[in-house]
Amino acid sequence: MDEAAVASAEAEAEAAAAAKAAEAEREAAELTREDRRKILLSLPAVLVGSKRTVRGQVKVSRAAVSFIADRDQDDDRNGEESASTAEGSEKSKKRFWRWPIARVDEVHHARYRLQHVAVEIFLIDRRSAFLAFQDKRSARDAAMRIATCRPGITLMDRRRKLAAAQRAQERWCRRELSTFDYLMSLNTLAGRTRNDLTQYPVFPWVLSDYTSDSIDLNDPQVFRDLAKPVGALHEPRLKQFIERYQLLAEDPDSLTPPFHYGSHYSSAAIVLFFLIRLQPFTGLARSLQGGRFDHADRLFASVDRCWRACLESTADVKELIPEFYSLPEFLANSSGFNLGATQQGASVGDVALPPWADGSPHEFIRVMREALESETVSARMHLWIDLVFGHAQRGDESVKRRNVFHPLTYEGSVDLDAVKDPDARAAAESQIVNFGQTPAQLFRKPHPRRAPPPSPLPPIRHSPHSVALTSVTAPPRFPPNAPASPVAFVSVEGSDLASVGGGNLFGQSANVPGLPSGVKVVTASVDCAVGSHRFRRVAPFAAEAVVGSQHFATLAGGKILLSCGHWDHGLRVLSVEDSRELQIATGHRDLVTCISTTAGRVGRAGSRDTTVAVWEVTPPPDGWGGAHPSFSRGGGLGQRPRRILFGHADGVTCVAASAELDLVASGGADGAVLLHTLRQGRHLRTLRDAGSDAGVPSWLCFLEAPVAAVLVYDGDQLTLSTHGINSPSDAPPLATANATERLHALTLSPDGRFLVTGGEKGAVVVRNCHDLRVCARYDGPGPAVTALRTTPEECIVGGLADGRIAVWAPGVAGA
């Protein structure tokens, strides 16, 4: 994958989303009271969720889409049987749902029971709501009415979905999308949704070796043949399927078109089979079996046994779900459910993993994700996409590829409204609900193969020993006879590089030796600036503030610099281009100790007052594109934080967030590490208790892929550790390592696979994020490394204790 292109595309998407959200909120604020209350459309509908389906009324106004449940009904499971939604839990009493129009991003035409009678509403924060209506016309009216409530909402009808699929295909082929993200996009565009278990996203088996002690992802023999459906992978069984197809084709009395497979690769039962150890799926699985678990021999107890069943059983041709590449928790029976014992007397608990996973669900998911993104899979994934979403899904090519399923699993196979016989309609609905649905076809032509990897390959991952110190820039000092001071912060945003020194001045220049041409350097220091042509004094820092990277952050592609740690407990917002101070924001009662940003529009600041403030950044009315951004007509951090996060008993020492995971992590001086939700500010869990032996966290960050985790550095004990985001506080870390020096600078590589650190000894050390093993070490010019960033091209830029800037890049060492 071209990480530079992916990083650039993600930055552009985040900026566009931020601008869209800000514009939507401004429009919502301008609505009159009458506009807010006036109902534009009211229709009966069904709210479909993974837990249950609820009948009620949809009401659309210019302010919100609301759903009010009928009072005279029982809650229905997603699967139609009335049952408790979860083991040991009471039936939900929620009867009202509301989705603000200002938060609606897209409205999709959708299917429900293979009929085009549904609408899926996607919000800016990536949540969605699935509504099924009585007929196609009602669904279209609802979608159109919602989309016209605000100009920025995109209506995704069939034509637009096909166009979006084509654009996603081109981006994946150019390696601007990862394989995981591409498959998720195709699933969404083909109508697959987590709101409806009968249309759950489908992912392929990519590995075929679940018995070896170790696995080499460079060996093509360990991969499944993606050119064939699961049912065609085992030749002896395939002969039986071909024989069935021929018998049905030759039977003159058969009313059913011929097919190879009577079961499907994706159904509600398959989803519950895999997710039985997680609520609410545990309760749903029990409901499906009449209030008890299925026999232990039929439960998901072993990855290898499940794979062998998919190869050998004539009733089992299932593919996988996205959780196999993203969620290790579904493999562990953390809640201690009594799943019974097999006929051999073995109790069923956690899923038995392949030996190469070392008994760790996190390691299993990591390897599976690495396999999915491997070059072997990249070279063959287009063939699997043809089977599930493309031209081999139906028609002559599907027969040739042995890819024909029961006719009732295909779109357009039956018009339920035309079936007048109640028994016949019920039978057709039961078949659709319980035995699987084939995704909507997105491509009519063969899917093109992915482009070969870009050249040169990312050096940190593929050739770490080719990286060396290539340049050290000694900046001019201001005044010329002033002593040097450490560089405290370096930031690389696209083609801009910003660095902040330990003092109070900053400026900018270009053409730093060792970096690609056009990269700009911005530096702030009381006595130095790299090639600066202007200076601006930053507000003084508090006397007790130890200024470092945690006191600075950037926004808007590096155009805006945020700083904290000032004497007045405020945040400073500065324009990098012309050095103007745009805003002073206050939200804490004591010294602000750390700050970070995410998604281009959200800032978090931790303070000695034990709280974390979440600021939502609004672009100025003319956007960030102008040469001289200004908040005089609107925009900025606002007058107060969007929310305040509580939970720490001592001052906050570090903070990080992930828009992708909707999480904020914060570390306290008492040793605690807490997780809150980013959108709602709700305390989720404590990853590490206060007073723990690990020490005081001084830096942390999120690892989003392949396994979501929080990486923590304890500066007083010189230890690194990773913690799963769903791990309880008493769970051991996923990985630990001891640093051999005091670290002053830590950052991640562009692809998030590697941790890059610098410290007292003046060298740069690169570690694998998943196990924290050292994989490379690069010597520096001598002084301690005090600030670090990696560029999209995987050059490493470091600020030094003597005020200089060093660059490590592929090439011949030099200073």
Salt bridges, closest charged atoms under 4 A:
GLU23 OE1 - ARG26 NH2 3.20
GLU25 OE2 - ARG103 NH1 2.88
ASP35 OD2 - ARG62 NH1 3.65
ASP75 OD1 - ARG52 NH1 2.84
ASP75 OD1 - ARG95 NH1 3.68
ASP76 OD2 - ARG55 NH1 3.31
GLU80 OE1 - ARG113 NH2 2.78
GLU81 OE1 - ARG77 NH1 2.70
GLU87 OE2 - ARG286 NH1 3.61
ASP105 OD1 - LYS20 NZ 2.92
GLU106 OE1 - HIS108 NE2 2.79
ASP125 OD2 - ARG127 NH2 2.94
ASP125 OD2 - ARG679 NE 3.32
ASP157 OD2 - ARG160 NH1 3.55
GLU176 OE1 - ARG171 NE 3.71
GLU176 OE2 - ARG174 NE 3.10
ASP225 OD1 - ARG380 NH2 2.87
ASP294 OD1 - ARG298 NH2 2.87
ASP297 OD2 - HIS295 ND1 3.22
ASP304 OD2 - ARG308 NE 3.02
ASP316 OD2 - LYS318 NZ 2.68
GLU319 OE2 - ARG224 NH2 3.01
GLU323 OE2 - ARG194 NE 3.54
GLU329 OE2 - HIS362 NE2 3.93
GLU363 OE2 - ARG366 NH2 2.81
GLU370 OE2 - ARG366 NH1 3.99
GLU370 OE1 - ARG461 NH2 3.62
GLU370 OE1 - ARG753 NH1 2.60
GLU373 OE2 - ARG369 NE 3.97
GLU375 OE1 - ARG175 NH2 2.82
ASP386 OD1 - HIS391 ND1 3.51
GLU397 OE2 - ARG401 NH1 3.74
GLU411 OE1 - ARG111 NH1 3.80
GLU411 OE2 - HIS116 NE2 2.51
ASP417 OD1 - ARG425 NH1 3.84
GLU429 OE2 - ARG113 NH1 3.21
GLU429 OE2 - ARG425 NE 3.35
GLU544 OE2 - ARG608 NH2 3.21
ASP568 OD2 - ARG572 NH2 2.90
ASP578 OD2 - ARG580 NE 2.60
ASP578 OD2 - HIS628 ND1 2.80
GLU581 OE2 - ARG572 NE 3.33
ASP590 OD1 - ARG608 NH2 2.92
ASP609 OD2 - HIS588 ND1 3.18
GLU616 OE2 - ARG601 NH1 2.60
GLU616 OE1 - ARG642 NH1 3.14
GLU660 OE1 - ARG126 NH1 2.31
ASP662 OD2 - ARG679 NH2 3.42
ASP714 OD1 - ARG688 NH2 2.87
ASP751 OD2 - ARG753 NE 3.26
GLU760 OE2 - HIS744 NE2 2.65
ASP771 OD2 - HIS770 NE2 3.32
ASP771 OD2 - ARG773 NE 2.63
ASP802 OD2 - ARG804 NE 2.72
